Amino acid sequence: MIKVTKNLKKLNILYVEDDEAVNNIFTSIFKKYAKNIYSAFNGEEGLKIFKNNHIDIVISDIQMPKMSGIEMAKEIRKINETVPIIFTTAFGDSGYLKEAIEIGVDAYILKPIDKEKILKKLNKTADNLVLKQELKNYTKLMKIVFDYQTDGLILLDEDYNVIFYNKVAKNIMQKHNTENYKTVFDIIKSKIKNDKTLKEEYFKNIDDSEKMICVSYNNKFYELKIRKVDNYILVNCTDITDFKVKVDEIEDKSLRDELTGAYNRKKFDRIIDSLKNTYICLIMLDIDDFKKINDTYGHLKGDEVLKKLSSAIQNHLRENDFFIRWGGEEFVVLLQSLKLDKAKKIAEKLREVINSIEIEEVGYFNCSFGVACGLIECKDDFDKILKYSDDALYLAKKNGKNRVEAHWK
């Protein structure tokens, strides 16, 4: 005797048979194994039951009064395209075969119906239905889980077509005006194409180990963890904007002089590579007789002089210029893409600005300036220009202070 699967107990069966005796027999049999059994004696009754109840499997005779099994099946297919339909058929019903195939009938059971055969077919159908439903439920559950993630998740096939993304990933793409989510990897690739540490073939050779890159869109920063899983690529996208802003703030703070807010000498080490093949000018300035100010008015007043000077100079520089405290009362201004005569005029302007600063008790103070320019091709070029500006500053001090001298070589 065939063992009936427990999955059949979860399903509702509609049984349509116009032979009352046969109907009663198999309705009684199905009641033992199914969750619910609904019986009808013709297609019209069967269709009405189907419309008013949740039916998982339809078992029907073909030739019946009022509405045939074929006609009923056609109407059912208009309502539900996937519900399994099993026909019980006599040898004489073979003429309906083509029409039944077009409807999408799942199976035929020849009459007289063999109990073992129909239960075996119901077992298989029930297992398939429950498996599909569990898969559907699992997929739905996983989507909910993914949507609860704070990171964006993007699943791609081996050709980099997006086949799944969660809400966070969708929101990221929408924020950056990406209507076609299938282009997301093209965007990522374009962002890293010029990265010296990554080759263009990077994405074609992802192995099972996790790789990580960072990309930016419109002042937003994302960390991408990329892992190959079988023939799929999973991208975990984390918004690290707040973290990066804090890191940048900490880094910027470490590069600034605590007292004046000007950059410190470490800044030169960070920017020197970016200055390669750039024409720059350096203005070196030194507060005249600063030791006398400290000795006469105290170091707190000396600090006030340094802060007021720093604030005044930074307010008169361009966005891409750098102001650096070189040490003590000595400062350097780095100007990009300017000729020597223009740099000297800027130094003269800064000298006038400083001469206009008045400190309570101290009064007015002044600075001497040295200017030098040149093309940066290597670090040695930068060191030379720095030396030339220092030489010019020495000359300004020697020639009476509170003046600008330039190195014209």
C-alpha positions in Angstrom: 0.0 0.0 0.0 1.3 3.4 -1.0 2.4 5.8 1.8 0.7 9.1 1.4 3.0 12.1 1.9 2.2 14.5 4.8 2.3 17.4 2.3 -1.0 16.3 0.9 -2.5 17.0 4.4 -1.7 20.7 3.7 -3.7 21.0 0.5 -7.3 21.5 -0.7 -8.5 19.3 -3.5 -11.4 19.9 -5.9 -12.8 16.7 -7.3 -15.3 16.9 -10.2 -17.0 13.7 -11.4 -20.6 13.3 -12.7 -20.8 9.6 -11.8 -22.3 9.8 -8.3 -21.1 6.5 -7.1 -17.5 7.1 -8.3 -17.6 10.6 -6.9 -18.7 9.4 -3.5 -16.0 6.7 -3.3 -13.1 8.9 -4.2 -14.4 11.8 -2.2 -14.3 9.5 0.9 -10.7 8.4 0.0 -9.4 11.9 -0.6 -10.9 13.1 2.7 -8.5 10.8 4.6 -5.4 12.4 3.1 -6.2 16.0 2.1 -6.7 19.0 4.2 -10.1 19.7 2.6 -12.0 18.0 -0.2 -14.6 19.8 -2.3 -16.7 17.7 -4.7 -18.8 18.7 -7.7 -20.9 16.7 -10.3 -20.2 18.9 -13.3 -17.9 21.6 -14.6 -20.3 24.4 -13.8 -20.4 23.4 -10.1 -16.7 22.8 -10.1 -15.9 26.3 -11.5 -18.2 27.9 -8.9 -16.4 26.1 -6.0 -13.0 27.0 -7.5 -14.0 30.7 -7.6 -15.2 30.7 -4.0 -12.5 28.6 -2.3 -8.7 28.3 -2.2 -8.0 25.2 -4.3 -4.6 23.6 -4.6 -5.3 20.7 -6.9 -8.1 20.0 -9.4 -9.1 16.4 -10.3 -11.8 16.3 -13.0 -13.5 14.0 -15.4 -13.5 15.3 -19.0 -17.0 14.5 -20.3 -19.7 15.9 -18.0 -23.1 17.5 -18.4 -23.6 21.4 -18.3 -19.9 22.1 -18.6 -17.2 19.6 -19.6 -13.9 19.2 -17.8 -12.1 20.9 -20.7 -14.4 24.0 -20.6 -14.0 24.2 -16.8 -10.2 23.9 -17.1 -10.1 26.8 -19.6 -12.0 29.0 -17.2 -9.9 28.0 -14.3 -6.8 28.8 -16.3 -8.1 32.3 -16.8 -8.1 32.6 -13.0 -5.0 30.7 -12.1 -2.4 29.7 -14.7 -0.4 27.3 -12.4 -2.9 25.3 -10.3 -2.3 21.6 -11.1 -5.1 20.0 -13.1 -5.4 16.2 -13.3 -7.9 14.6 -15.8 -9.6 11.3 -15.2 -10.2 10.0 -18.7 -11.6 7.0 -20.6 -10.1 5.6 -23.8 -12.7 7.3 -25.8 -11.6 10.7 -24.6 -8.4 10.7 -26.6 -9.8 13.2 -29.0 -9.6 15.8 -26.3 -5.8 15.3 -25.8 -4.6 18.2 -28.0 -7.0 20.6 -26.4 -6.0 19.5 -22.9 -2.3 19.9 -23.7 -3.0 23.5 -24.9 -4.7 24.2 -21.5 -1.7 23.0 -19.7 -3.1 19.9 -17.9 -0.6 18.3 -15.6 -1.6 14.6 -15.8 -4.1 11.9 -17.0 -5.4 9.0 -15.0 -7.2 6.4 -17.0 -10.6 5.1 -15.9 -11.4 3.0 -14.1 -9.3 4.9 -11.6 -6.7 3.0 -9.8 -6.5 4.2 -6.2 -2.7 3.5 -5.9 -1.9 5.4 -9.1 -4.0 8.5 -8.3 -2.6 8.7 -4.7 1.0 8.3 -6.1 0.3 11.2 -8.5 -1.2 13.3 -5.8 1.9 12.6 -3.6 4.2 13.9 -6.3 2.0 16.9 -7.1 1.6 17.8 -3.4 5.4 17.5 -2.8 6.1 19.8 -5.8 3.4 22.3 -4.7 4.7 22.5 -1.1 8.3 22.8 -2.2 7.4 25.7 -4.5 5.4 27.4 -1.8 8.3 26.9 0.7 10.7 28.3 -1.8 8.4 31.2 -2.4 8.0 31.8 1.3 11.7 31.4 1.9 12.5 33.9 -0.9 10.0 36.3 0.6 11.4 35.9 4.0 15.0 36.4 2.7 13.9 39.5 0.9 12.5 40.9 4.2 15.7 40.0 5.9 17.8 41.7 3.2 15.5 44.7 3.3 16.1 45.0 7.0 19.9 45.2 6.5 21.5 48.6 6.9 23.9 47.9 4.0 23.0 47.7 0.3 23.1 44.2 -1.1 23.4 43.6 -4.8 23.5 40.2 -6.5 24.8 39.9 -10.0 25.2 37.0 -12.4 28.5 36.1 -14.0 27.9 38.7 -16.8 27.4 41.4 -14.1 23.7 41.8 -14.7 21.8 42.7 -11.5 19.4 40.0 -10.6 18.6 41.1 -7.0 19.0 44.2 -4.9 17.5 45.2 -1.5 15.9 48.5 -0.5 19.1 50.1 0.7 20.8 49.4 -2.6 17.8 50.7 -4.5 17.8 53.9 -2.5 21.5 54.4 -3.1 21.0 54.0 -6.8 18.0 56.3 -6.9 19.9 59.0 -4.9 22.4 59.0 -7.7 19.9 59.1 -10.5 20.6 55.5 -11.7 17.3 54.5 -13.3 18.7 51.2 -14.7 20.1 49.2 -11.8 21.8 46.9 -14.3 24.3 49.6 -14.9 25.5 49.7 -11.3 28.6 47.7 -12.0 29.4 49.8 -15.0 29.3 52.8 -12.6 31.5 51.1 -10.1 34.0 50.0 -12.8 34.2 53.5 -14.2 34.9 54.8 -10.7 37.9 52.5 -10.2 39.2 52.3 -13.8 41.9 54.9 -13.1 42.8 53.6 -9.7 46.5 52.7 -9.8 46.0 49.9 -7.3 43.3 48.1 -9.3 43.4 46.7 -12.8 40.5 46.9 -15.3 40.4 43.2 -15.3 39.6 43.2 -11.5 36.0 42.2 -11.9 36.8 39.4 -14.4 39.0 37.6 -12.0 37.1 37.7 -8.7 38.0 34.6 -6.8 36.3 33.1 -3.7 38.1 35.5 -1.3 36.5 38.8 -0.4 37.8 42.0 -2.1 37.1 45.5 -0.9 37.2 48.9 -2.7 35.8 52.3 -1.9 33.9 54.5 -4.4 32.3 57.9 -4.1 29.2 59.5 -5.6 28.3 63.1 -5.2 30.1 63.6 -1.9 28.9 60.2 -0.6 31.4 57.5 0.1 30.7 53.7 0.0 32.7 50.7 1.0 32.1 47.8 -1.4 32.8 44.2 -0.3 32.8 41.9 -3.3 32.6 38.1 -3.1 32.1 35.5 -5.8 29.6 32.7 -4.8 29.4 30.0 -7.4 28.4 31.8 -10.6 27.1 34.8 -8.7 28.8 38.0 -7.4 27.5 39.5 -4.2 28.3 43.1 -3.5 27.8 44.5 0.0 27.6 48.3 -0.1 28.1 50.2 3.1 27.7 54.0 3.4 30.9 55.2 5.1 30.3 58.9 4.5 30.0 59.8 8.2 33.0 57.6 9.1 35.1 59.1 6.3 34.1 62.7 7.3 35.2 62.0 10.8 38.4 60.4 9.6 39.1 63.3 7.3 38.4 65.7 10.2 40.8 63.8 12.5 43.4 63.7 9.7 43.0 67.4 8.9 43.3 68.2 12.6 46.6 66.2 12.7 47.9 68.3 9.9 47.0 71.7 11.5 48.9 73.8 14.0 46.8 73.8 17.2 47.4 77.4 18.1 47.0 79.2 14.7 44.8 76.8 12.7 47.4 76.9 9.9 48.7 73.7 8.4 51.8 72.2 9.9 54.9 70.9 8.0 53.3 67.4 7.7 51.0 68.9 5.1 53.9 69.3 2.6 54.6 65.5 2.8 50.9 64.8 1.9 50.6 67.2 -1.0 54.0 67.1 -2.6 53.1 64.2 -5.0 50.0 66.1 -6.2 52.3 69.1 -7.1 54.3 67.2 -9.6 54.6 69.0 -13.0 53.0 72.1 -11.3 54.5 75.6 -11.3 54.4 76.9 -7.7 55.5 79.9 -5.7 56.5 79.9 -2.1 56.2 82.9 0.2 58.1 82.6 3.4 57.3 85.2 6.1 58.7 85.8 9.5 57.4 88.2 12.2 59.9 90.9 12.8 61.3 91.2 16.4 58.9 88.6 17.6 61.2 87.7 20.5 60.9 91.3 21.7 57.1 91.0 21.7 57.3 87.9 23.8 59.8 89.3 26.2 58.0 92.6 26.6 54.3 91.6 26.7 54.5 87.9 27.5 53.9 84.7 25.6 50.1 85.0 25.7 50.3 88.2 23.8 52.8 86.6 21.5 50.3 83.8 20.9 47.6 86.4 20.1 49.8 87.9 17.5 50.4 84.5 15.8 46.6 83.8 15.8 45.6 87.2 14.4 48.3 87.0 11.7 47.2 83.5 10.7 43.5 84.5 10.5 44.2 87.6 8.4 46.4 85.7 5.9 44.0 82.8 5.5 41.2 85.3 4.7 43.2 86.7 1.8 44.2 83.4 0.1 42.5 81.4 -2.7 40.8 78.1 -1.9 43.6 76.0 -3.5 46.5 77.9 -1.7 48.1 76.5 1.4 49.2 78.4 4.5 51.6 76.5 6.8 53.2 77.3 10.1 56.8 76.4 9.4 58.0 76.9 13.0 57.9 79.5 15.8 57.0 82.8 14.1 57.8 81.6 10.6 55.2 80.7 8.0 55.0 79.6 4.4 52.3 80.3 1.8 52.2 77.9 -1.2 50.6 79.4 -4.4 49.8 77.3 -7.5 50.0 78.4 -11.1 51.4 81.9 -10.5 54.4 83.7 -11.9 56.9 85.3 -9.7 55.8 88.9 -10.2 52.2 88.0 -9.3 53.4 86.1 -6.2 55.4 89.1 -5.2 52.3 91.3 -5.5 50.4 88.9 -3.2 53.2 89.0 -0.7 53.1 92.8 -0.7 49.3 92.7 -0.2 49.8 90.3 2.8 52.4 92.6 4.2 50.0 95.5 4.1 47.2 93.4 5.7 49.5 92.4 8.6 50.7 96.0 9.1 47.0 97.0 9.7 46.5 94.5 12.5 46.5 96.1 16.0 46.9 94.1 19.2 45.9 95.5 22.5 49.0 96.5 24.5 51.3 95.4 21.7 50.0 97.8 19.1 51.1 97.1 15.4 53.6 94.6 14.2 55.1 93.7 10.9 56.7 90.8 8.9 59.4 90.3 6.3 58.8 88.2 3.2 60.8 86.1 0.8 59.4 84.8 -2.5 60.6 82.1 -4.9 58.9 80.2 -7.8 59.6 77.2 -10.0 58.4 74.0 -11.7 58.1 70.9 -9.4 59.3 67.8 -11.2 60.6 66.0 -8.1 61.0 66.6 -4.4 64.4 68.1 -4.9 62.8 70.9 -6.9 60.5 71.7 -4.0 63.5 71.8 -1.6 65.3 74.2 -3.9 62.4 76.6 -4.2 62.0 76.5 -0.4 65.7 77.4 0.0 65.4 80.2 -2.5 62.4 81.7 -0.6 64.4 81.4 2.7 67.3 83.2 1.0 65.0 86.0 -0.1 63.5 86.2 3.4 67.1 86.6 4.8 67.7 89.4 2.3 64.4 91.2 3.4 65.6 91.0 7.0 69.0 92.3 6.1 67.6 95.1 4.0 65.6 96.6 6.9 62.7 94.2 7.6 58.9 94.8 6.9 59.6 94.3 3.2 59.3 91.8 0.3 62.3 90.3 -1.5 62.2 87.8 -4.3 64.6 85.3 -5.7 64.7 85.9 -9.5 66.7 82.9 -10.6 
